[in-house]
Amino acid sequence: MLQILLRNKKKVVSVVLLVLLLALIRLFEKQLFYDPFLDFFKGEFQIAQLPEYKSVPLFFGLVFRYFLNSVISIAVIYVVFKDLLLTKFTSALYLIFFLVLIGLFFGILKFSGQPDYMLLFYVRRFLIQPLFLVLFLPAFYYQKKNK
């Protein structure tokens, strides 16, 4: 195992730096993005009222954060697999998932009288966290291994 890591030093360093970038996005989330739901979902949100929010800044904050996480996640996948076709496929998946999730998020907010907070929480979580990277890396590795 150590031999493999030593042979792939550049790859390991690149992945570590990209993961650090993802961590920095999380660390500075309050300064970088408009998201009144950050504090809301940290507390006892099941019994609370939704916070006041501005739809347009919230939308652009979510777009910006998803874009940053996606670009870095796609870069991780490219560094790990060095496969341009897989990278393009991943980019398409990120775009499709974004369209579905952002539509679902704002649909829940706008068209639900009393939104299901847990559903809103998880949809938002997929928009603001690099969870797809955690799903895609092992899936693509397994696919490559069994090919």
Secondary structure, DSSP 8 states (H G I E B T S, - for coil): -HHHHHHTHHHHHHHHHHHHHHHHHHHTHHHH---THHHHTTS-GGGS------HHHHHHHHHHHHHHHHHHHHHHHHHHH--HHHHHHHHHHHHHHHHHHHHHHHHHHHH-SS--HHHHHHHHHHHHS-HHHHHHHHHHHHHHHT-
